Amino acid sequence: MRVRLAAGVALLSLACSLISLPAAPTAAPPPALATLGLPTPIPTLVPTPPPQALPPTPIVDWSDVQLQREALLDAFAADASNFPLATRYWIEAVVDFDPLESQAVIVGRQRLRFTNPLERPLEDLVLMLWPNDDQYAAEMQAGPALIDGHVVMPEPEPQGVGLRFRLPAALPPGEALDLTIPFHIIASGPIRPDTPRRFGIDEGMLLAPTFYPLVPRLTPEGEWQVLAAPPGGDTTNSDIALYDVHLTVPDGLAVAATGREVERQAGGDGTLIVRFASGPTRDFAFALGRFVSAEAQAGDVLVRAWVLEEHAAAAEDTARVAARAVEAFGQLIGPYPFDELDVVDAPGAFGGIEYPGLVFIGVVGEGWDDIVVVHEVAHQWFYALIGNDQLLEPWLDEAAASYAESLYFEAIGDPRTATGLLDEDRAILRSTGGTDTPIGLPVSEYGTEAEYGVYVYLKGALFFEALRNRLGQERFQTFLQIYFTQHRYGFATAASFQSTAEATCSCDLENLFDLWVYQGGELPLP
């Protein structure tokens, strides 16, 4: 069940968050932009080093994608070579973390190659420091950068979440730059279900998504996607990239991460150096702690669940549900190309949060945790493989993942639960007193986090049901598969979603999309 009653208040689990209805908390206004900048320097940090103190640039052969090929199933190994313009990351990070403490330090350096995809020269490059966002229990510093042999000091973006680097020379179309940058993070805790965060420490584990300076999406119009993340919504927007990540972690702790582990060796002083490589993915995350693990197979895909010791009894079921979801969505939508998927027990990470090849589940052991697992696994298709703007058009992944819950239960032979989920969505939507708000607004344009959840997740799932009824079952499944094929590893928009649906049915869906997505209107709910 996605709806529970506690002390007379309905709690709506939206998988990616846990929201109270109808009295949702009102987000605090952001600080005045004029006062914003990088966070106040942490006293224990070493001051920004002079250029001669920059760490040495690691030697990387950008032409070698063999490790990235190994992170893909054999049938999709060529995908690692099919995106010569994709950003390449080489990351080395040392994690100082004691599970008995409420602080962790990550010190790292990163080398990346970025290629200008525009048809005009590029004057600057932005790197996002997402651990400085309010949804992360951490503080991050980075820079200066060495760009094509030149030391470049950054200009901070508002709210301390981004750094803008003016390039030493304009980067011509199709040409690549080489950048090396040091970074430093202090993560804190504990994070709890009542004070959830994406990044931080809880229950003796460290959750560390997007722990490195991330290249944000560069839109076709040439604008860097640096919008602040509103409360309740997802944060990152980035194009696919290839990763080679070296993590030095305390021995005795398990590490789950995006991609595939390709190497492990003793690091000395009670540490391990674990290396991960990924196929084409949008970002990279890891979790570190004392986990109990269980495995299940979804065809050739290894699905691994990592749970806290107190939830050990749920490990096998968590892995089994995730594996069944991978199989179901692989048949309904399109094949999962990676050879592994990790599911991590993370009580403080909202209801659940998706990252490529790795999902955090905040409700393991609850009676309805399987629905959240299915929702987050669905995001491997809707967000990780089919990208979209999670701030401006969040329905493209959240509504799709919510409707995928019903598709999953249909696929495993449980139509009663599939129908029941949609019935709950209708009941909650009716309880709001109005059904006219469209699902296609940016996160920031919904009045509260609760409204965002109701309209984007729940009304969004009902829109997919309406689209399915309009197209018919056979054409609807054909549409999902064509949509996946056309947008795999790319970025979808509402317009491309609609045009794909209309091409599939050879029909005009403008009125349907206006009613549900763009303009809104009262719905005759059954």
C-alpha positions as CSV (number, residue, x, y, z in Angstrom):
1,M,0.0,0.0,0.0
2,R,1.2,3.5,-0.8
3,V,-1.2,5.1,1.7
4,R,-1.0,4.5,5.4
5,L,-2.9,6.0,8.3
6,A,-0.9,7.2,11.3
7,A,-2.5,9.3,14.1
8,G,-5.3,10.2,11.7
9,V,-2.9,11.6,9.0
10,A,-2.6,10.0,5.6
11,L,1.0,9.3,4.7
12,L,1.6,9.1,1.0
13,S,4.7,7.1,0.0
14,L,5.9,8.4,-3.3
15,A,8.9,6.1,-3.4
16,C,11.2,9.0,-4.0
17,S,9.9,10.8,-0.9
18,L,7.5,10.4,2.0
19,I,4.9,13.1,2.1
20,S,2.2,13.9,4.6
21,L,-1.3,14.7,3.3
22,P,-3.1,17.0,3.3
23,A,-1.0,19.2,5.5
24,A,2.4,19.1,3.8
25,P,5.2,21.2,5.1
26,T,5.8,24.5,3.3
27,A,9.3,24.8,1.9
28,A,11.4,27.6,3.5
29,P,12.2,30.4,1.0
30,P,15.8,30.3,-0.4
31,P,18.2,32.8,0.8
32,A,18.7,36.1,-1.1
33,L,20.8,35.5,-4.2
34,A,22.9,38.5,-3.4
35,T,24.3,36.8,-0.3
36,L,24.9,33.4,-1.9
37,G,28.3,31.9,-2.7
38,L,30.3,28.9,-1.7
39,P,29.6,27.6,1.8
40,T,31.6,29.1,4.6
41,P,35.0,27.2,4.6
42,I,35.1,24.3,7.0
43,P,37.7,25.1,9.7
44,T,39.5,21.8,9.3
45,L,40.0,22.2,5.6
46,V,43.3,23.2,4.1
47,P,43.0,26.6,2.4
48,T,42.8,26.6,-1.4
49,P,46.2,25.6,-2.5
50,P,48.3,27.7,-4.9
51,P,48.6,26.4,-8.4
52,Q,51.9,24.6,-7.8
53,A,50.2,22.5,-5.1
54,L,47.6,21.0,-7.5
55,P,47.7,17.2,-7.4
56,P,49.5,15.6,-10.3
57,T,47.4,14.9,-13.3
58,P,46.7,11.1,-13.5
59,I,47.7,9.4,-16.7
60,V,44.6,8.2,-18.5
61,D,44.2,6.6,-21.9
62,W,40.8,8.0,-23.0
63,S,40.8,5.7,-26.1
64,D,40.6,2.6,-23.9
65,V,37.0,1.6,-23.0
66,Q,37.6,-2.1,-22.3
67,L,36.6,-1.8,-18.6
68,Q,33.5,0.1,-19.5
69,R,32.6,-2.7,-22.0
70,E,32.9,-5.2,-19.2
71,A,30.2,-3.4,-17.2
72,L,27.7,-4.1,-20.0
73,L,26.1,-7.4,-21.1
74,D,27.9,-9.0,-24.0
75,A,25.0,-8.0,-26.4
76,F,25.5,-4.3,-25.5
77,A,29.3,-4.1,-25.0
78,A,29.6,-2.0,-28.1
79,D,27.6,0.8,-26.4
80,A,30.8,1.8,-24.6
81,S,32.3,2.7,-27.9
82,N,29.2,4.3,-29.5
83,F,29.4,7.6,-27.8
84,P,32.7,9.2,-28.6
85,L,31.5,12.6,-27.5
86,A,30.4,11.4,-24.0
87,T,32.2,12.9,-21.1
88,R,34.8,10.6,-19.6
89,Y,35.5,10.6,-15.8
90,W,38.5,9.2,-14.0
91,I,38.0,9.6,-10.2
92,E,40.2,8.7,-7.3
93,A,38.8,9.2,-3.8
94,V,39.9,8.2,-0.3
95,V,37.0,7.7,2.2
96,D,37.8,8.2,5.9
97,F,34.8,6.8,7.7
98,D,34.2,5.1,11.1
99,P,30.7,3.5,11.3
100,L,30.6,4.5,15.0
101,E,31.0,8.2,14.2
102,S,28.7,10.7,12.6
103,Q,31.2,12.2,10.2
104,A,33.0,11.1,7.1
105,V,35.6,12.8,5.0
106,I,36.1,12.2,1.2
107,V,39.3,13.5,-0.4
108,G,39.7,13.0,-4.1
109,R,40.9,14.2,-7.4
110,Q,39.2,13.9,-10.8
111,R,40.3,14.1,-14.4
112,L,37.7,14.4,-17.1
113,R,37.5,14.9,-20.8
114,F,34.7,17.0,-22.1
115,T,33.8,17.4,-25.7
116,N,31.8,20.4,-27.0
117,P,28.6,19.1,-28.5
118,L,27.4,22.5,-29.8
119,E,27.7,23.9,-33.2
120,R,29.4,27.0,-31.8
121,P,32.5,27.6,-29.6
122,L,32.0,27.1,-25.9
123,E,33.4,29.8,-23.6
124,D,32.9,28.2,-20.2
125,L,32.4,24.9,-18.3
126,V,30.3,24.3,-15.2
127,L,30.8,21.7,-12.5
128,M,28.1,21.0,-10.0
129,L,29.0,20.3,-6.3
130,W,25.7,18.7,-5.4
131,P,26.8,17.7,-1.8
132,N,26.3,21.5,-1.0
133,D,22.6,21.3,-1.8
134,D,20.1,21.3,1.1
135,Q,19.0,17.7,0.3
136,Y,22.6,16.5,1.1
137,A,24.0,16.3,4.7
138,A,27.4,17.3,3.5
139,E,29.7,20.2,2.5
140,M,32.0,20.2,-0.5
141,Q,34.9,22.3,-1.8
142,A,36.7,21.9,-5.1
143,G,39.3,23.6,-7.2
144,P,41.2,25.2,-8.7
145,A,41.2,23.3,-11.9
146,L,43.9,22.5,-14.4
147,I,42.3,22.9,-17.9
148,D,44.5,22.1,-20.8
149,G,47.6,23.0,-18.9
150,H,46.2,26.2,-17.5
151,V,45.3,26.8,-13.8
152,V,41.8,28.3,-13.7
153,M,40.0,29.6,-10.6
154,P,36.3,29.1,-10.5
155,E,33.4,31.5,-10.2
156,P,30.8,30.2,-7.8
157,E,27.2,29.7,-9.0
158,P,24.4,30.8,-6.7
159,Q,23.8,28.7,-3.6
160,G,27.3,27.1,-3.7
161,V,26.1,24.2,-5.8
162,G,28.1,25.0,-8.9
163,L,31.4,26.3,-10.1
164,R,31.8,28.1,-13.5
165,F,35.2,28.0,-15.2
166,R,36.0,30.5,-17.9
167,L,38.0,28.5,-20.4
168,P,41.5,29.6,-21.3
169,A,40.5,29.6,-25.0
170,A,37.1,29.0,-26.6
171,L,36.5,25.3,-27.2
172,P,35.6,24.8,-30.9
173,P,32.6,22.5,-31.8
174,G,33.5,18.8,-31.6
175,E,36.8,19.5,-29.8
176,A,37.7,18.2,-26.3
177,L,39.2,19.8,-23.2
178,D,41.1,18.0,-20.4
179,L,40.4,19.0,-16.8
180,T,41.9,17.9,-13.5
181,I,40.4,19.1,-10.2
182,P,40.8,18.2,-6.5
183,F,37.8,18.0,-4.2
184,H,37.0,17.6,-0.5
185,I,33.8,16.6,1.2
186,I,32.7,16.4,4.9
187,A,29.6,14.3,5.3
188,S,27.5,14.3,8.5
189,G,24.7,12.5,10.2
190,P,22.7,11.0,11.4
191,I,20.1,11.2,8.7
192,R,16.7,9.8,9.7
193,P,13.4,9.0,8.0
194,D,11.9,12.1,9.6
195,T,14.8,14.2,8.4
196,P,15.7,12.5,5.1
197,R,18.7,13.4,3.0
198,R,20.3,12.0,-0.2
199,F,23.8,12.1,1.1
200,G,25.0,11.4,4.7
201,I,25.5,9.0,7.5
202,D,22.9,6.8,9.2
203,E,22.8,3.4,10.8
204,G,26.6,3.0,10.5
205,M,26.6,3.5,6.7
206,L,27.6,6.3,4.3
207,L,25.4,7.2,1.4
208,A,27.4,9.1,-1.2
209,P,25.7,9.9,-4.5
210,T,27.2,12.3,-7.0
211,F,30.2,12.9,-4.6
212,Y,32.4,14.4,-7.3
213,P,32.3,17.6,-9.4
214,L,29.6,16.7,-12.0
215,V,29.3,18.2,-15.5
216,P,25.6,19.2,-15.8
217,R,23.5,18.9,-18.9
218,L,24.3,21.4,-21.6
219,T,21.1,22.0,-23.4
220,P,20.9,22.2,-27.2
221,E,20.5,25.9,-26.9
222,G,23.9,26.1,-25.2
223,E,22.7,26.7,-21.6
224,W,24.2,24.9,-18.7
225,Q,21.5,23.3,-16.5
226,V,22.3,24.9,-13.2
227,L,18.9,25.4,-11.7
228,A,18.6,25.0,-8.0
229,A,16.7,21.9,-6.9
230,P,13.3,22.7,-5.3
231,P,12.4,20.8,-2.1
232,G,10.8,17.4,-2.8
233,G,12.1,17.0,-6.3
234,D,15.2,15.3,-7.8
235,T,18.4,17.3,-8.2
236,T,20.7,16.3,-11.0
237,N,20.4,16.7,-14.8
238,S,23.3,15.3,-16.7
239,D,24.1,13.5,-20.0
240,I,25.5,10.0,-20.2
241,A,29.2,9.6,-19.4
242,L,31.7,6.8,-18.9
243,Y,33.3,6.3,-15.5
244,D,36.5,4.8,-14.0
245,V,36.3,5.2,-10.2
246,H,38.9,4.2,-7.6
247,L,37.6,4.2,-4.0
248,T,39.9,3.7,-1.0
249,V,37.7,2.6,1.8
250,P,38.1,1.0,5.3
251,D,38.7,-2.7,5.1
252,G,35.8,-4.7,6.6
253,L,33.1,-2.5,5.1
254,A,31.0,-3.5,2.0
255,V,30.8,-1.0,-0.8
256,A,28.0,-1.0,-3.4
257,A,28.3,1.3,-6.4
258,T,27.2,2.2,-9.9
259,G,28.7,0.0,-12.5
260,R,30.8,-3.1,-12.0
261,E,33.7,-3.8,-9.6
262,V,36.7,-4.6,-11.8
263,E,39.6,-4.6,-9.4
264,R,40.2,-4.9,-5.6
265,Q,43.5,-4.7,-3.8
266,A,44.8,-4.0,-0.3
267,G,45.6,-0.3,0.2
268,G,47.6,-0.5,3.4
269,D,46.7,0.9,6.9
270,G,43.6,-1.2,7.0
271,T,42.1,0.0,3.7
272,L,41.0,-1.5,0.4
273,I,41.2,0.1,-3.0
274,V,38.1,-0.9,-5.0
275,R,37.8,0.1,-8.7
276,F,34.5,0.4,-10.5
277,A,33.8,1.0,-14.2
278,S,30.5,1.9,-15.9
279,G,28.9,1.7,-19.2
280,P,27.0,4.9,-20.4
281,T,25.5,6.3,-17.2
282,R,24.3,9.8,-16.1
283,D,26.0,9.9,-12.8
284,F,27.7,7.7,-10.2
285,A,26.9,6.8,-6.6
286,F,28.1,4.5,-3.8
287,A,27.2,3.3,-0.4
288,L,29.5,2.0,2.3
289,G,28.7,0.1,5.4
290,R,28.2,-3.3,7.2
291,F,25.7,-4.8,4.9
292,V,24.2,-8.3,4.6
293,S,23.8,-9.2,0.9
294,A,21.7,-11.5,-1.2
295,E,21.7,-12.1,-4.9
296,A,19.1,-13.0,-7.6
297,Q,19.4,-13.3,-11.4
298,A,17.3,-11.5,-13.9
299,G,18.4,-13.4,-17.0
300,D,22.1,-12.4,-17.3
301,V,21.8,-9.5,-15.0
302,L,23.0,-9.9,-11.4
303,V,20.8,-8.2,-8.9
304,R,22.3,-7.7,-5.5
305,A,20.5,-6.5,-2.4
306,W,22.6,-4.8,0.4
307,V,20.6,-4.5,3.7
308,L,21.4,-3.6,7.3
309,E,21.9,-6.4,9.7
310,E,18.6,-5.7,11.4
311,H,16.9,-6.2,8.1
312,A,18.8,-9.4,7.1
313,A,15.6,-11.4,6.8
314,A,14.4,-9.0,4.0
315,A,17.6,-9.4,1.9
316,E,16.5,-12.3,-0.3
317,D,13.0,-10.9,-0.9
318,T,14.4,-7.5,-1.8
319,A,16.8,-9.0,-4.4
320,R,14.0,-11.3,-5.7
321,V,11.5,-8.4,-6.2
322,A,14.1,-6.2,-7.9
323,A,15.1,-9.1,-10.2
324,R,11.5,-9.8,-11.2
325,A,11.1,-6.0,-11.9
326,V,14.2,-6.1,-14.2
327,E,12.8,-9.0,-16.1
328,A,9.3,-7.5,-16.4
329,F,10.5,-4.1,-17.6
330,G,13.1,-5.6,-19.9
331,Q,10.2,-7.4,-21.7
332,L,7.7,-4.6,-21.6
333,I,9.9,-1.6,-22.4
334,G,13.4,-2.7,-23.5
335,P,16.5,-4.6,-22.4
336,Y,18.6,-3.5,-19.4
337,P,22.1,-3.3,-20.9
338,F,24.2,-3.5,-17.7
339,D,25.4,-6.7,-16.1
340,E,24.5,-5.6,-12.5
341,L,22.0,-3.7,-10.4
342,D,22.5,-3.0,-6.7
343,V,19.6,-2.2,-4.2
344,V,20.7,-0.6,-0.9
345,D,18.8,-0.5,2.4
346,A,19.0,3.2,3.3
347,P,16.5,4.3,6.0
348,G,17.3,8.0,5.8
349,A,17.1,8.3,2.0
350,F,13.5,9.4,1.7
351,G,11.2,6.6,0.6
352,G,13.7,5.7,-2.0
353,I,16.1,7.3,-4.5
354,E,17.3,6.2,-7.9
355,Y,20.8,6.4,-9.3
356,P,22.1,4.5,-12.4
357,G,22.8,0.9,-11.5
358,L,22.2,1.6,-7.8
359,V,19.0,2.5,-5.9
360,F,18.5,3.4,-2.3
361,I,15.4,2.0,-0.5
362,G,14.3,3.8,2.6
363,V,11.5,1.4,3.7
364,V,13.1,-2.0,3.7
365,G,11.2,-4.3,6.1
366,E,7.9,-2.3,5.8
367,G,4.9,-4.2,4.5
368,W,4.9,-2.2,1.2
369,D,8.6,-2.1,0.5
370,D,8.2,-4.1,-2.7
371,I,6.2,-1.3,-4.3
372,V,9.1,1.1,-3.6
373,V,11.6,-1.4,-4.9
374,V,9.7,-1.7,-8.1
375,H,9.3,2.1,-8.5
376,E,13.0,2.7,-8.1
377,V,14.0,-0.2,-10.4
378,A,11.6,1.3,-13.0
379,H,13.8,4.5,-12.9
380,Q,16.6,2.5,-14.5
381,W,14.5,2.9,-17.6
382,F,12.8,6.2,-16.9
383,Y,15.7,8.5,-15.9
384,A,18.8,6.4,-16.2
385,L,18.4,5.1,-19.7
386,I,15.7,7.5,-21.0
387,G,16.9,10.8,-19.6
388,N,14.6,13.8,-19.0
389,D,14.8,17.2,-17.2
390,Q,13.9,16.2,-13.6
391,L,13.4,19.8,-12.6
392,L,11.4,21.2,-15.5
393,E,9.5,18.0,-16.7
394,P,9.6,15.6,-13.8
395,W,6.5,13.7,-14.9
396,L,8.4,12.0,-17.7
397,D,10.3,9.8,-15.2
398,E,8.1,10.0,-12.0
399,A,4.7,9.4,-13.6
400,A,6.2,6.7,-15.8
401,A,7.9,4.9,-12.8
402,S,4.6,5.2,-10.8
403,Y,2.6,3.6,-13.6
404,A,5.3,1.0,-14.0
405,E,4.3,-0.3,-10.5
406,S,1.0,-1.4,-12.0
407,L,2.6,-2.8,-15.1
408,Y,4.9,-4.9,-12.9
409,F,2.0,-6.5,-10.9
410,E,0.2,-7.2,-14.2
411,A,3.4,-8.9,-15.5
412,I,3.7,-11.2,-12.5
413,G,0.1,-12.2,-12.6
414,D,-1.4,-10.0,-9.9
415,P,-3.9,-7.8,-11.7
416,R,-5.8,-7.1,-8.5
417,T,-2.9,-5.3,-7.0
418,A,-2.2,-3.5,-10.2
419,T,-5.8,-2.2,-10.3
420,G,-5.8,-1.4,-6.6
421,L,-2.8,0.9,-6.9
422,L,-4.6,3.0,-9.6
423,D,-7.8,3.0,-7.5
424,E,-5.7,4.4,-4.6
425,D,-4.4,7.1,-6.9
426,R,-7.9,8.1,-7.9
427,A,-9.1,8.2,-4.3
428,I,-6.2,10.4,-3.2
429,L,-6.7,12.7,-6.2
430,R,-10.4,13.1,-5.4
431,S,-9.5,13.9,-1.8
432,T,-7.6,16.9,-2.8
433,G,-10.8,18.6,-3.9
434,G,-9.6,19.3,-7.4
435,T,-8.3,17.3,-10.4
436,D,-7.5,20.2,-12.8
437,T,-3.8,20.8,-12.1
438,P,-1.7,19.5,-15.0
439,I,1.0,17.0,-14.5
440,G,3.5,18.7,-16.8
441,L,4.6,21.6,-14.5
442,P,8.2,22.1,-13.2
443,V,8.7,21.0,-9.7
444,S,8.9,24.6,-8.4
445,E,5.4,25.5,-9.8
446,Y,3.5,23.1,-7.5
447,G,2.4,24.9,-4.3
448,T,3.6,22.3,-1.9
449,E,5.6,19.1,-1.9
450,A,2.3,17.2,-1.4
451,E,0.8,18.8,-4.5
452,Y,3.8,17.9,-6.5
453,G,3.5,14.3,-5.3
454,V,-0.2,14.0,-5.9
455,Y,-0.2,15.5,-9.4
456,V,3.1,14.3,-10.8
457,Y,3.2,10.8,-9.3
458,L,-0.4,9.8,-8.9
459,K,-2.3,11.8,-11.5
460,G,0.7,11.1,-13.7
461,A,0.2,7.4,-13.3
462,L,-3.5,7.8,-14.2
463,F,-2.5,9.8,-17.3
464,F,-0.5,6.7,-18.5
465,E,-3.6,4.6,-17.9
466,A,-5.6,7.1,-20.0
467,L,-3.0,7.0,-22.7
468,R,-3.1,3.2,-22.6
469,N,-6.9,3.1,-22.9
470,R,-6.7,5.5,-25.9
471,L,-4.0,3.6,-27.8
472,G,-5.1,0.1,-26.8
473,Q,-3.0,-2.5,-25.1
474,E,-1.0,-3.7,-28.1
475,R,-0.2,-0.2,-29.4
476,F,0.6,1.1,-25.9
477,Q,3.3,-1.6,-25.5
478,T,4.6,-0.9,-28.9
479,F,4.8,2.8,-28.0
480,L,6.8,2.1,-24.8
481,Q,9.3,0.0,-26.8
482,I,9.6,2.6,-29.6
483,Y,10.0,5.4,-27.0
484,F,12.7,3.4,-25.3
485,T,14.6,2.7,-28.5
486,Q,14.4,6.3,-29.7
487,H,15.5,7.9,-26.4
488,R,17.8,5.2,-24.9
489,Y,20.9,7.0,-23.5
490,G,19.4,10.3,-24.7
491,F,17.0,12.9,-23.4
492,A,13.3,12.9,-23.8
493,T,10.9,15.9,-23.7
494,A,7.2,16.1,-23.4
495,A,7.1,17.0,-27.0
496,S,9.1,14.0,-28.1
497,F,7.0,11.7,-25.9
498,Q,3.8,13.0,-27.5
499,S,5.1,12.8,-31.0
500,T,6.3,9.2,-30.4
501,A,2.8,8.3,-29.1
502,E,1.1,10.0,-32.0
503,A,3.3,8.3,-34.6
504,T,2.6,4.9,-33.0
505,C,-1.2,5.3,-33.2
506,S,-1.3,7.5,-36.3
507,C,-3.7,9.7,-34.3
508,D,-3.9,13.2,-32.9
509,L,-3.5,13.2,-29.1
510,E,-3.4,17.0,-28.6
511,N,-6.6,17.1,-26.6
512,L,-5.5,14.3,-24.3
513,F,-2.1,15.9,-23.6
514,D,-3.7,19.4,-23.1
515,L,-6.1,18.0,-20.6
516,W,-3.6,16.0,-18.6
517,V,-0.1,17.4,-19.2
518,Y,-0.1,21.0,-20.5
519,Q,-3.2,22.9,-19.5
520,G,-5.2,20.7,-17.1
521,G,-8.9,20.5,-16.5
522,E,-11.5,18.7,-14.5
523,L,-11.3,14.9,-15.0
524,P,-14.3,12.6,-14.9
525,L,-12.7,10.1,-12.7
526,P,-14.5,6.7,-12.5
